[in-house]
Amino acid sequence: MSPVPAKLLKNPRAKHDFKGRTCSIAAVGSYVPEKIVTNADLEKIVETTDDWITSRTGIRERRTAAADEFTSDLGTKAALKAMERAGVKPEQIDLIIVATITPDYPFPSTAALVQQKIGAYRAAAFDIEAACSGFIYALEIGQQFIMSRTYDTVLVIGAEKLSAIVDWTDRNTCVLFGDGAGAAILQNRPGAHGLLTACMGADGNKADLLLMPGGGSRNPATHDSVNARLHYLRMDGKETFKNAVNAMLAAATEALRRCELDISRIKVVIPHQANLRIIDAVGQRLGVKPDQVFVNLHKYGNTSAASVAIALDEVVQTGRVQRGDLILLVVFGAGLTWGAAVIEW
Ligand code: UT7
């Protein structure tokens, strides 16, 4: 590894070691359902082709959960792996945060259901909704609880069963999404490596670009709302695309600036896995080398809040990063929302 110019890396951790507190990522875990839906499978249900999907998005297949497998189940499986790797027992967990747009129910929270499934009865539990940016929002919230001395162990989960809200007759959207979950255990481990910074942003002026119009207080479920297919995800793909590139670039730049880091110091960039063309455009503008960027969307499609969480687990489990390496996560989603985080693994 090349020596680090002092002005680019003045021990970025120091700023986040606050009076002996450090937000460390003790371990990560992920889970994807067994069922694989290939582009060829989709050719049979909507007017599309493997060639269109692959060339316009980079996606080759995605996973879909079983009829009796829900977001809380996916999140639980990811969480149990992370807990085992971290050596954390259910009773040690102080807080569970689940980021999702596909909760089991509108209420209670999916986090409460996960709490029951893993037996973490001491833990407080709530969901956050920041769409595809949810995992970074949840990491940042978890970090605040740890640095403020409120909690010592926080379980953060990004989990989605998007197959439940995808309109399987709409070729514009149904080819894009998949189901899955990723989890991280955040702990106060003074002196250990950890989350160096996370930045978040939002622009509600563009809420209409990507939304599910039905099922909330504006369009509660009625026969009419269901007939109008309001309970499915809708997206203006082109506009979302443009906004994604700009926002991800801005978020990544801000996260690096806060840590006084040059992009060349980052071992692996993990972008939200929505579209390979978005990833390439962001990577080019950031000046990353192709081998710095991690991509797994050909296998899973866009899994929204689970996307970078699953990718982070894959990066760690395949040995692509070693303890001490720097990772940049960068996300974008409905809201609009965006964010980026730098992790010293
Ligand atoms: O996770 C949150 C963030 N999400 C994103 O960032 C997604 C952002 N958007 C995208 O990734 C891309 O805009 C899409 C992949 C959704 C669409 O790609 P595009 O290059 O922007 O295509 P388009 O929407 O402009 O559509 C081009 C053509 C249209 O046909 P006409 O109107 O030109 O005749 C579409 O009807 O491609 C057609 N098309 C399809 N054709 C075959 C759209 N979907 C399909 C399909 N198969 N599945």
Boltz pocket constraint, residues with backbone or C-beta under 6 A from the ligand:
constraints:
  - pocket:
      binder: B
      contacts: [[A, 47], [A, 48], [A, 49], [A, 52], [A, 53], [A, 56], [A, 57], [A, 132], [A, 171], [A, 172], [A, 173], [A, 175], [A, 236], [A, 237], [A, 238], [A, 239], [A, 240], [A, 241], [A, 244], [A, 274], [A, 275], [A, 278], [A, 302], [A, 304], [A, 332], [A, 333], [A, 334]]
      max_distance: 6.0
